[in-house]
Amino acid sequence: MGEVFKEQLVKRASNSKDTAKRIGIIVLAVLILFICTIIPVIQSFLMFIVVGVAFGAFFLMSLLNVEYEYAFTNGELDIDIIYNRSRRKRAFSGIVKDFEVMAHVDDKAYAGDFHNVTEIKDFSSGVVNVNTYAFLSTYKGKRLKIIIEPNDMMLKAFSTVLTPRKLHKKL
């Protein structure tokens, strides 16, 4: 059997929470700068404070630009979070054949399988569509429901490892 490697990138859609966070960051930055101009002792350091606040606001805003990378390698799934197309963080790593169940998030027939989870992790675009699936896995001692958006190529790779009893594709 040959090496199997599939990878996919999914960009998280901007939502109202992200917009509220962006507005909050800007308001906080302006508020900090306003307070610094009022206090006489701090006015001598105003240039450094302006640069620091601008850098902090830029950094926090960049954390809102998120993509998820799914990498399927010989039966193992790795999910990385990529911030602002520059910083990467491993969010999940697991063996696909150990998934308890994988089904479409809207599939009512399998909703009961996901009832007793410790945590729900959403590594999808945030918009439920035809290829939005959830799977049940144990990761770092926690029972997790993980939501992903695998394309047809990735689903086909999963089906080579998961039995039809565990993988329930949406028709």
Contacts in CASP RR format, 6 or more apart in sequence:
PFRMAT RR
TARGET T0000
AUTHOR 0000-0000-0000
METHOD contacts of the structure
MODEL  1
MGEVFKEQLVKRASNSKDTAKRIGIIVLAVLILFICTIIPVIQSFLMFIV
VGVAFGAFFLMSLLNVEYEYAFTNGELDIDIIYNRSRRKRAFSGIVKDFE
VMAHVDDKAYAGDFHNVTEIKDFSSGVVNVNTYAFLSTYKGKRLKIIIEP
NDMMLKAFSTVLTPRKLHKKL
3 73 0 8 1.000
3 74 0 8 1.000
4 72 0 8 1.000
4 73 0 8 1.000
4 74 0 8 1.000
4 75 0 8 1.000
4 157 0 8 1.000
4 160 0 8 1.000
5 71 0 8 1.000
5 72 0 8 1.000
5 73 0 8 1.000
5 74 0 8 1.000
6 70 0 8 1.000
6 71 0 8 1.000
6 72 0 8 1.000
6 153 0 8 1.000
6 154 0 8 1.000
6 157 0 8 1.000
7 69 0 8 1.000
7 70 0 8 1.000
7 71 0 8 1.000
7 72 0 8 1.000
8 69 0 8 1.000
8 70 0 8 1.000
8 150 0 8 1.000
8 151 0 8 1.000
8 153 0 8 1.000
8 154 0 8 1.000
9 67 0 8 1.000
9 68 0 8 1.000
9 69 0 8 1.000
9 70 0 8 1.000
9 82 0 8 1.000
10 67 0 8 1.000
10 68 0 8 1.000
10 69 0 8 1.000
10 70 0 8 1.000
10 123 0 8 1.000
10 124 0 8 1.000
10 125 0 8 1.000
10 148 0 8 1.000
10 149 0 8 1.000
11 66 0 8 1.000
11 67 0 8 1.000
11 125 0 8 1.000
12 66 0 8 1.000
12 67 0 8 1.000
12 68 0 8 1.000
12 124 0 8 1.000
12 125 0 8 1.000
12 126 0 8 1.000
13 125 0 8 1.000
13 126 0 8 1.000
13 127 0 8 1.000
14 64 0 8 1.000
15 126 0 8 1.000
18 64 0 8 1.000
21 60 0 8 1.000
21 64 0 8 1.000
22 61 0 8 1.000
22 64 0 8 1.000
25 57 0 8 1.000
25 60 0 8 1.000
25 61 0 8 1.000
26 57 0 8 1.000
28 57 0 8 1.000
29 53 0 8 1.000
29 54 0 8 1.000
29 56 0 8 1.000
29 57 0 8 1.000
32 49 0 8 1.000
32 53 0 8 1.000
33 49 0 8 1.000
33 50 0 8 1.000
33 53 0 8 1.000
36 42 0 8 1.000
36 43 0 8 1.000
36 45 0 8 1.000
36 46 0 8 1.000
36 49 0 8 1.000
37 43 0 8 1.000
37 46 0 8 1.000
42 49 0 8 1.000
62 83 0 8 1.000
62 84 0 8 1.000
62 86 0 8 1.000
63 83 0 8 1.000
63 84 0 8 1.000
65 83 0 8 1.000
65 84 0 8 1.000
65 85 0 8 1.000
66 81 0 8 1.000
66 82 0 8 1.000
66 83 0 8 1.000
67 81 0 8 1.000
67 82 0 8 1.000
67 85 0 8 1.000
68 79 0 8 1.000
68 80 0 8 1.000
68 81 0 8 1.000
68 82 0 8 1.000
68 91 0 8 1.000
68 123 0 8 1.000
68 124 0 8 1.000
68 148 0 8 1.000
69 79 0 8 1.000
69 80 0 8 1.000
69 82 0 8 1.000
69 88 0 8 1.000
70 77 0 8 1.000
70 78 0 8 1.000
70 79 0 8 1.000
70 123 0 8 1.000
70 148 0 8 1.000
70 150 0 8 1.000
70 154 0 8 1.000
71 77 0 8 1.000
71 78 0 8 1.000
71 79 0 8 1.000
71 80 0 8 1.000
72 96 0 8 1.000
72 154 0 8 1.000
72 157 0 8 1.000
72 158 0 8 1.000
75 95 0 8 1.000
75 96 0 8 1.000
75 97 0 8 1.000
75 157 0 8 1.000
75 161 0 8 1.000
76 93 0 8 1.000
76 94 0 8 1.000
76 95 0 8 1.000
76 96 0 8 1.000
77 92 0 8 1.000
77 93 0 8 1.000
77 94 0 8 1.000
77 95 0 8 1.000
77 96 0 8 1.000
78 90 0 8 1.000
78 92 0 8 1.000
78 93 0 8 1.000
78 94 0 8 1.000
79 90 0 8 1.000
79 91 0 8 1.000
79 92 0 8 1.000
79 93 0 8 1.000
79 123 0 8 1.000
79 146 0 8 1.000
79 148 0 8 1.000
80 88 0 8 1.000
80 89 0 8 1.000
80 90 0 8 1.000
80 91 0 8 1.000
81 88 0 8 1.000
81 89 0 8 1.000
81 91 0 8 1.000
81 123 0 8 1.000
82 88 0 8 1.000
83 89 0 8 1.000
91 121 0 8 1.000
91 123 0 8 1.000
92 121 0 8 1.000
92 123 0 8 1.000
92 137 0 8 1.000
92 139 0 8 1.000
92 144 0 8 1.000
92 146 0 8 1.000
93 139 0 8 1.000
94 137 0 8 1.000
94 139 0 8 1.000
96 158 0 8 1.000
96 161 0 8 1.000
96 162 0 8 1.000
97 161 0 8 1.000
97 162 0 8 1.000
98 137 0 8 1.000
98 138 0 8 1.000
99 135 0 8 1.000
99 136 0 8 1.000
99 137 0 8 1.000
99 162 0 8 1.000
99 166 0 8 1.000
100 113 0 8 1.000
100 135 0 8 1.000
100 136 0 8 1.000
100 137 0 8 1.000
100 166 0 8 1.000
101 110 0 8 1.000
101 113 0 8 1.000
101 114 0 8 1.000
101 135 0 8 1.000
101 136 0 8 1.000
101 166 0 8 1.000
101 168 0 8 1.000
102 133 0 8 1.000
102 134 0 8 1.000
102 135 0 8 1.000
102 136 0 8 1.000
102 158 0 8 1.000
102 162 0 8 1.000
102 166 0 8 1.000
102 167 0 8 1.000
102 168 0 8 1.000
103 109 0 8 1.000
103 110 0 8 1.000
103 113 0 8 1.000
103 133 0 8 1.000
103 134 0 8 1.000
103 135 0 8 1.000
103 167 0 8 1.000
103 168 0 8 1.000
104 130 0 8 1.000
104 132 0 8 1.000
104 133 0 8 1.000
104 134 0 8 1.000
104 168 0 8 1.000
104 169 0 8 1.000
104 170 0 8 1.000
105 128 0 8 1.000
105 132 0 8 1.000
105 133 0 8 1.000
105 134 0 8 1.000
105 147 0 8 1.000
106 128 0 8 1.000
106 132 0 8 1.000
107 168 0 8 1.000
107 170 0 8 1.000
109 168 0 8 1.000
110 168 0 8 1.000
113 136 0 8 1.000
114 134 0 8 1.000
114 136 0 8 1.000
114 145 0 8 1.000
116 143 0 8 1.000
117 136 0 8 1.000
117 143 0 8 1.000
117 144 0 8 1.000
117 145 0 8 1.000
118 142 0 8 1.000
118 143 0 8 1.000
118 144 0 8 1.000
119 142 0 8 1.000
119 143 0 8 1.000
119 144 0 8 1.000
119 145 0 8 1.000
120 144 0 8 1.000
120 145 0 8 1.000
120 146 0 8 1.000
120 147 0 8 1.000
121 144 0 8 1.000
121 145 0 8 1.000
121 146 0 8 1.000
121 147 0 8 1.000
122 147 0 8 1.000
123 146 0 8 1.000
123 147 0 8 1.000
123 148 0 8 1.000
124 132 0 8 1.000
124 147 0 8 1.000
124 148 0 8 1.000
124 149 0 8 1.000
125 149 0 8 1.000
126 132 0 8 1.000
129 149 0 8 1.000
130 170 0 8 1.000
131 149 0 8 1.000
131 150 0 8 1.000
131 151 0 8 1.000
131 152 0 8 1.000
131 155 0 8 1.000
131 170 0 8 1.000
132 147 0 8 1.000
132 148 0 8 1.000
132 149 0 8 1.000
133 147 0 8 1.000
133 148 0 8 1.000
133 149 0 8 1.000
133 150 0 8 1.000
133 155 0 8 1.000
133 170 0 8 1.000
134 145 0 8 1.000
134 146 0 8 1.000
134 147 0 8 1.000
134 148 0 8 1.000
135 145 0 8 1.000
135 146 0 8 1.000
135 148 0 8 1.000
136 143 0 8 1.000
136 144 0 8 1.000
136 145 0 8 1.000
136 146 0 8 1.000
137 143 0 8 1.000
137 144 0 8 1.000
137 146 0 8 1.000
138 144 0 8 1.000
150 158 0 8 1.000
155 167 0 8 1.000
155 169 0 8 1.000
158 167 0 8 1.000
159 167 0 8 1.000
159 169 0 8 1.000
END
